[in-house]
Amino acid sequence: MSVRTARGALAATLVAAAVTATALTAPATAAPGPGPAATAAAAEDRAGGRHDATRRAVEEVVRSGVPGVLAQARDRHGVWNGSAGVADRTTGRERLPNDRYRVGSITKTFVATVVLQLEAEGRLDLDDSVEKWLPGVVRGNGHDGREITVRQLLNHTSGIYNVTADPGFQAKVFGPDFLHHRYDTWTPRQLVALAMEHAPAFAPGSSWDYSNTNYVLAGMLVEKVTGRPYGEAVERRLLKPLGLRATSVPGTDARMPRPSGRAYSTLGADPADPATRIHDVTELNPSIAGAAGEMISTNADLQKFLRALLTGRLLPQQQMKELTRTVPTGADRAGEGYGLGLMSTELSCGKKVWGHTGGIHGSGSLVLATRSGDHTLAANANGDWAGDTSRIAEAEFCG
């Protein structure tokens, strides 16, 4: 669940692939060809050519080794759907435009929006200390919730240790041991307590570092303020008003709602090794990510949400300013900034897009839009060992 360079951020798989921080090569298996949605898109491209580059980029990601890719773009001309490869390596079922998938850290954008709504209602302040709402929770090994603000949780300037970097957690959750622990439940307090066993990355507010612990805490904060689980706040405030019927906060439910394909991982093994197995990791207890990355959605719902957010339908003007006030993410990430659960990235053609990336076992996703919200893109890859979905964004917005 980590953000990388400007272009790499678009491709980050924010749990499994990003935690290993390894550039993995494609497996030896041959990549399937384009699905029917991509074929239909090709006919559209011959007529107008508007998404030809995007279609080719989708196919290229599958050729790099991912079993299947699904993309959808919306602009003033309408909706385009593209797919390549398969949703299920066993049956050969192709990916469908309305397939649901795990969105990983795109969850953070939903959570940050709820926190900002609560601020707009006067129920909390971004400059409140974490200690005010979660007394005694952020303590130990140099962590001090009295010195960390809600704002610093949301923009990753808190310095709090990233729980998914913990070696023991990685061994149990991201390696072969995952197969024995995929149904384990992790409570938010367990995740935070594990992070507190390590020293902070830096003093609060002095730098930037992506930490999933920040958003586990943000979910706990929403629960403390509202008296209800954060997922209920997301559903009541965002999903129902926007009619996002294919989007859900699964909690501890390991199953995927239908329609959906499968999700695949090598669990950190070298995909270039002929002996490496590709595992079906579709079922998992999403409490391993919680408010930092557990949600499920579709390309259409993600774009609808981001468009509503960027056009001011969900937040008042003051909170919109806070949402889009970015901090630099590092000298090696020129053109990239992080706001409150929202990332801005400058593409190679100079265009700036806003949104987030996400990843969890066997699933790498992105949702991006122009600041006006009039051009959006969402995409998902159902394998976490290969493929650079940033090329899809480059093709759609710059091609």
C-alpha positions as CSV (number, residue, x, y, z in Angstrom):
1,M,0.0,0.0,0.0
2,S,2.6,2.5,-1.0
3,V,3.0,5.3,-3.5
4,R,6.1,5.4,-5.7
5,T,7.3,7.8,-8.5
6,A,5.0,10.0,-10.5
7,R,4.3,7.4,-13.2
8,G,5.0,4.5,-10.8
9,A,2.3,5.8,-8.5
10,L,-0.3,5.2,-11.1
11,A,0.8,1.5,-11.2
12,A,1.2,0.9,-7.5
13,T,-0.4,-2.2,-6.1
14,L,-0.8,-0.9,-2.7
15,V,-0.7,-4.0,-0.6
16,A,1.0,-7.0,-2.1
17,A,3.2,-5.8,-4.9
18,A,4.1,-2.4,-3.3
19,V,5.0,-3.9,0.0
20,T,7.6,-6.2,-1.6
21,A,8.9,-3.1,-3.5
22,T,10.2,-5.4,-6.2
23,A,10.0,-5.0,-9.9
24,L,8.8,-8.4,-11.0
25,T,9.0,-9.8,-14.5
26,A,6.3,-11.5,-16.5
27,P,5.6,-15.2,-15.9
28,A,6.4,-17.8,-18.6
29,T,2.7,-18.4,-19.4
30,A,1.5,-16.8,-22.6
31,A,-0.8,-13.8,-22.3
32,P,-4.4,-14.2,-23.7
33,G,-5.6,-11.9,-26.4
34,P,-8.0,-9.1,-26.2
35,G,-11.6,-9.8,-25.0
36,P,-14.9,-8.8,-26.6
37,A,-14.9,-5.4,-24.9
38,A,-11.6,-4.6,-26.5
39,T,-12.8,-5.9,-29.8
40,A,-15.8,-3.6,-29.6
41,A,-13.6,-0.8,-28.6
42,A,-11.4,-1.4,-31.6
43,A,-14.4,-0.9,-33.9
44,E,-15.2,2.4,-32.1
45,D,-11.5,3.4,-32.5
46,R,-11.6,2.8,-36.2
47,A,-14.5,5.2,-36.4
48,G,-13.1,7.9,-34.2
49,G,-9.7,6.8,-33.0
50,R,-10.2,8.5,-29.6
51,H,-9.2,5.5,-27.5
52,D,-7.0,3.5,-29.8
53,A,-3.9,4.3,-27.7
54,T,-5.7,3.3,-24.5
55,R,-6.8,0.0,-26.1
56,R,-3.3,-0.8,-27.1
57,A,-2.0,0.0,-23.6
58,V,-4.5,-2.4,-22.1
59,E,-3.3,-5.1,-24.4
60,E,0.3,-4.4,-23.6
61,V,-0.3,-4.8,-19.9
62,V,-1.7,-8.2,-20.5
63,R,1.2,-9.1,-22.7
64,S,3.5,-8.2,-19.9
65,G,2.0,-11.1,-17.9
66,V,-1.1,-10.0,-16.1
67,P,-4.0,-12.5,-16.6
68,G,-6.5,-9.8,-17.4
69,V,-7.1,-6.0,-17.5
70,L,-10.3,-4.0,-17.4
71,A,-10.5,-0.3,-18.2
72,Q,-13.2,2.3,-18.7
73,A,-13.0,6.0,-19.7
74,R,-15.6,8.7,-19.7
75,D,-15.4,12.1,-21.4
76,R,-17.7,14.5,-23.2
77,H,-18.1,12.0,-26.1
78,G,-19.4,9.2,-23.9
79,V,-18.2,6.0,-22.3
80,W,-15.5,3.6,-23.6
81,N,-14.9,0.1,-22.3
82,G,-11.8,-1.9,-23.0
83,S,-10.5,-5.3,-21.8
84,A,-7.9,-7.9,-22.6
85,G,-7.0,-11.3,-21.2
86,V,-9.2,-13.3,-18.9
87,A,-11.0,-12.9,-15.6
88,D,-10.6,-16.6,-14.8
89,R,-7.5,-18.6,-15.8
90,T,-9.4,-21.9,-15.3
91,T,-12.6,-21.3,-17.3
92,G,-11.2,-18.7,-19.7
93,R,-14.1,-16.3,-18.8
94,E,-13.2,-12.8,-20.1
95,R,-13.4,-9.7,-18.1
96,L,-16.7,-7.8,-18.2
97,P,-17.3,-4.0,-17.9
98,N,-19.4,-4.5,-14.7
99,D,-17.0,-6.8,-12.9
100,R,-16.3,-6.0,-9.3
101,Y,-12.8,-6.0,-7.9
102,R,-10.9,-5.1,-4.7
103,V,-9.8,-1.5,-5.0
104,G,-7.1,-1.4,-2.3
105,S,-6.0,2.0,-1.2
106,I,-8.6,3.9,-3.3
107,T,-10.5,3.2,-0.1
108,K,-8.5,6.1,1.4
109,T,-10.2,8.6,-0.8
110,F,-13.6,7.5,0.5
111,V,-12.4,7.7,4.1
112,A,-10.8,11.1,3.7
113,T,-14.0,12.4,2.2
114,V,-16.0,11.2,5.2
115,V,-13.6,12.9,7.6
116,L,-13.8,16.2,5.7
117,Q,-17.6,16.0,5.8
118,L,-17.4,15.6,9.6
119,E,-15.2,18.6,9.7
120,A,-17.7,20.6,7.6
121,E,-20.4,19.7,10.1
122,G,-18.2,21.0,13.0
123,R,-17.8,17.6,14.6
124,L,-14.0,17.6,14.4
125,D,-11.2,19.8,13.2
126,L,-8.3,18.8,10.9
127,D,-5.9,20.3,13.4
128,D,-7.3,18.3,16.3
129,S,-4.7,16.0,17.8
130,V,-5.1,12.2,17.3
131,E,-4.9,12.0,21.1
132,K,-8.1,14.0,21.4
133,W,-10.1,11.3,19.7
134,L,-8.0,8.2,20.3
135,P,-6.4,8.7,23.7
136,G,-3.4,6.5,24.3
137,V,-3.7,4.7,21.0
138,V,-0.7,6.3,19.3
139,R,2.0,5.9,21.9
140,G,5.3,4.0,22.1
141,N,8.8,3.9,20.6
142,G,8.7,7.7,19.9
143,H,5.1,7.9,18.6
144,D,3.0,10.5,20.4
145,G,-0.6,11.1,19.3
146,R,-0.6,14.4,21.1
147,E,1.8,15.8,18.5
148,I,0.0,14.4,15.4
149,T,-3.0,16.0,13.8
150,V,-5.9,14.5,11.9
151,R,-4.6,16.4,8.8
152,Q,-1.3,14.7,9.1
153,L,-3.0,11.3,9.1
154,L,-4.8,12.1,5.9
155,N,-1.8,13.6,4.0
156,H,0.8,11.1,5.3
157,T,2.9,13.6,7.1
158,S,2.4,12.0,10.5
159,G,5.6,10.0,10.5
160,I,3.7,7.0,11.9
161,Y,5.3,3.7,11.1
162,N,3.6,1.8,8.2
163,V,2.2,-1.4,9.6
164,T,2.4,-3.3,6.3
165,A,6.2,-2.8,6.4
166,D,6.5,-4.9,9.6
167,P,8.5,-8.0,8.7
168,G,6.3,-10.3,10.7
169,F,3.2,-8.9,9.1
170,Q,4.7,-9.3,5.7
171,A,5.7,-12.9,6.3
172,K,2.3,-13.8,7.4
173,V,0.2,-11.8,5.0
174,F,2.2,-11.4,1.8
175,G,4.3,-14.5,1.4
176,P,3.4,-18.2,1.1
177,D,2.0,-18.1,4.7
178,F,-0.9,-16.1,3.3
179,L,-2.5,-19.3,2.2
180,H,-2.7,-20.4,5.9
181,H,-3.8,-17.0,7.2
182,R,-6.0,-15.6,4.4
183,Y,-9.1,-15.8,6.6
184,D,-7.6,-14.4,9.8
185,T,-9.2,-11.3,11.2
186,W,-7.1,-8.3,12.1
187,T,-8.7,-5.6,14.3
188,P,-7.7,-1.9,13.7
189,R,-6.2,-1.8,17.2
190,Q,-4.1,-4.9,16.5
191,L,-2.7,-3.2,13.3
192,V,-2.0,0.0,15.1
193,A,-0.4,-1.8,18.1
194,L,1.9,-3.6,15.7
195,A,3.0,-0.3,14.1
196,M,3.7,1.1,17.6
197,E,6.4,-1.6,18.1
198,H,8.6,0.4,15.6
199,A,10.1,3.9,15.7
200,P,8.3,6.6,13.6
201,A,9.7,7.4,10.2
202,F,10.2,11.1,11.2
203,A,8.9,13.8,13.4
204,P,5.3,14.8,12.7
205,G,5.0,17.3,9.9
206,S,8.7,17.2,8.9
207,S,8.5,15.0,5.9
208,W,6.2,12.7,3.9
209,D,5.9,8.9,3.9
210,Y,3.0,6.7,2.8
211,S,1.7,4.8,5.8
212,N,-1.3,2.6,5.9
213,T,-1.5,3.0,9.6
214,N,-2.6,6.6,9.1
215,Y,-5.8,5.4,7.5
216,V,-6.4,2.6,9.9
217,L,-6.4,5.4,12.5
218,A,-8.6,7.6,10.4
219,G,-11.2,4.8,10.3
220,M,-11.0,4.5,14.1
221,L,-11.4,8.2,14.3
222,V,-14.6,8.2,12.2
223,E,-16.0,5.4,14.4
224,K,-15.2,7.5,17.6
225,V,-16.8,10.6,16.2
226,T,-19.9,9.0,14.7
227,G,-20.4,6.1,17.2
228,R,-20.7,3.7,14.2
229,P,-18.1,1.6,12.2
230,Y,-16.4,3.7,9.5
231,G,-17.9,1.5,6.8
232,E,-21.4,2.5,7.8
233,A,-20.4,6.2,7.5
234,V,-19.0,5.5,4.0
235,E,-22.2,3.7,3.0
236,R,-24.6,6.3,4.4
237,R,-22.7,9.4,3.3
238,L,-21.3,8.4,0.0
239,L,-22.4,5.1,-1.5
240,K,-26.2,5.5,-1.1
241,P,-26.5,9.2,-2.0
242,L,-24.4,8.6,-5.2
243,G,-26.2,5.3,-6.1
244,L,-22.9,3.3,-6.0
245,R,-24.7,0.0,-5.8
246,A,-21.7,-2.1,-6.9
247,T,-19.4,-0.6,-4.2
248,S,-19.1,-2.1,-0.8
249,V,-17.2,-2.1,2.5
250,P,-16.8,-5.9,3.2
251,G,-15.5,-5.8,6.7
252,T,-14.4,-9.4,7.4
253,D,-16.3,-11.0,4.6
254,A,-13.7,-12.9,2.4
255,R,-16.0,-13.5,-0.5
256,M,-16.3,-11.4,-3.7
257,P,-19.8,-10.3,-4.8
258,R,-20.9,-11.2,-8.3
259,P,-20.1,-10.5,-11.1
260,S,-16.4,-10.7,-10.5
261,G,-13.4,-12.5,-11.8
262,R,-10.5,-14.1,-10.0
263,A,-7.4,-12.5,-8.5
264,Y,-4.0,-14.0,-8.9
265,S,-0.6,-13.7,-7.2
266,T,2.8,-15.4,-7.1
267,L,3.0,-14.4,-3.4
268,G,6.4,-12.8,-3.8
269,A,8.0,-15.7,-5.8
270,D,9.9,-14.9,-8.9
271,P,7.4,-15.2,-11.8
272,A,10.3,-15.9,-14.3
273,D,11.1,-19.1,-12.5
274,P,9.2,-22.0,-14.2
275,A,8.6,-23.6,-10.8
276,T,6.7,-20.5,-9.5
277,R,3.1,-21.1,-9.0
278,I,0.4,-18.6,-9.7
279,H,-2.1,-18.7,-6.8
280,D,-5.8,-17.8,-6.8
281,V,-6.0,-15.2,-4.0
282,T,-9.5,-14.0,-4.7
283,E,-10.8,-14.9,-1.2
284,L,-9.2,-13.1,1.7
285,N,-10.3,-11.4,4.9
286,P,-10.0,-7.7,4.0
287,S,-9.4,-6.7,7.6
288,I,-5.7,-7.0,6.8
289,A,-6.3,-3.6,5.2
290,G,-9.3,-2.2,6.9
291,A,-9.9,1.5,6.3
292,A,-6.6,1.7,4.5
293,G,-7.7,-0.5,1.6
294,E,-10.6,-3.0,2.0
295,M,-13.3,-1.7,-0.4
296,I,-14.7,-3.4,-3.5
297,S,-16.1,-1.5,-6.5
298,T,-16.3,-1.2,-10.3
299,N,-14.8,1.0,-13.0
300,A,-18.1,2.8,-13.4
301,D,-18.7,3.4,-9.7
302,L,-15.2,4.6,-9.0
303,Q,-15.4,7.2,-11.8
304,K,-18.8,8.4,-10.6
305,F,-17.5,8.9,-7.1
306,L,-14.3,10.7,-8.2
307,R,-16.3,12.9,-10.6
308,A,-18.8,13.9,-7.8
309,L,-15.9,14.6,-5.4
310,L,-13.9,16.8,-7.8
311,T,-17.0,18.8,-8.9
312,G,-17.9,19.7,-5.4
313,R,-21.0,17.6,-4.9
314,L,-19.7,16.0,-1.7
315,L,-17.8,18.7,0.1
316,P,-18.2,22.5,0.7
317,Q,-15.7,24.9,-0.8
318,Q,-13.5,25.1,2.3
319,Q,-13.1,21.4,2.5
320,M,-12.4,21.2,-1.2
321,K,-9.5,23.5,-0.7
322,E,-8.2,21.2,2.1
323,L,-8.8,18.1,-0.1
324,T,-6.7,19.4,-3.0
325,R,-4.0,21.2,-1.0
326,T,-1.1,18.9,-1.7
327,V,2.3,18.3,-0.1
328,P,5.3,17.1,-2.0
329,T,5.9,13.4,-1.9
330,G,9.7,13.5,-2.3
331,A,12.4,14.9,-4.5
332,D,12.3,11.8,-6.7
333,R,8.6,12.3,-7.4
334,A,8.6,15.5,-9.5
335,G,5.1,16.5,-10.5
336,E,3.4,14.5,-7.8
337,G,1.6,15.8,-4.7
338,Y,-0.6,14.2,-2.1
339,G,-3.6,16.0,-0.7
340,L,-6.1,14.5,1.8
341,G,-6.6,11.0,0.4
342,L,-6.2,12.3,-3.1
343,M,-3.1,12.3,-5.3
344,S,-2.2,14.7,-8.1
345,T,0.2,13.5,-10.8
346,E,1.6,15.3,-13.8
347,L,1.8,13.0,-16.8
348,S,4.5,13.0,-19.5
349,C,2.5,15.3,-21.7
350,G,2.2,17.9,-18.9
351,K,-1.4,17.2,-18.1
352,K,-2.3,16.9,-14.4
353,V,-4.7,14.3,-13.2
354,W,-6.2,13.6,-9.8
355,G,-7.2,10.4,-8.1
356,H,-5.6,7.4,-6.4
357,T,-4.2,4.0,-7.0
358,G,-4.8,0.9,-5.0
359,G,-3.7,-2.7,-4.7
360,I,-4.3,-5.7,-2.6
361,H,-3.5,-9.4,-3.3
362,G,-4.1,-10.1,-7.0
363,S,-5.5,-6.7,-7.8
364,G,-4.0,-3.4,-8.9
365,S,-6.4,-0.5,-9.6
366,L,-6.5,3.2,-10.4
367,V,-9.0,5.9,-10.8
368,L,-8.0,9.3,-12.3
369,A,-9.6,12.4,-13.6
370,T,-8.9,15.9,-14.8
371,R,-9.5,18.5,-12.1
372,S,-12.8,19.5,-13.8
373,G,-14.0,15.9,-13.6
374,D,-15.0,15.9,-17.3
375,H,-12.5,13.2,-18.3
376,T,-12.1,10.1,-16.1
377,L,-10.4,6.7,-16.2
378,A,-10.6,3.6,-14.0
379,A,-8.7,0.4,-14.6
380,N,-7.9,-2.9,-12.9
381,A,-5.3,-5.6,-13.4
382,N,-6.1,-9.0,-11.8
383,G,-2.5,-10.1,-11.1
384,D,0.0,-8.4,-8.8
385,W,3.4,-9.6,-10.2
386,A,3.6,-7.8,-13.5
387,G,2.2,-5.0,-15.6
388,D,2.4,-1.2,-15.4
389,T,-1.1,0.2,-15.5
390,S,0.4,3.7,-15.7
391,R,0.8,3.3,-19.4
392,I,-3.0,3.1,-19.6
393,A,-3.3,6.5,-17.9
394,E,-0.6,8.0,-20.2
395,A,-2.4,6.6,-23.2
396,E,-5.9,7.9,-22.2
397,F,-4.9,11.4,-21.1
398,C,-1.9,12.0,-23.4
399,G,-2.4,9.7,-26.4
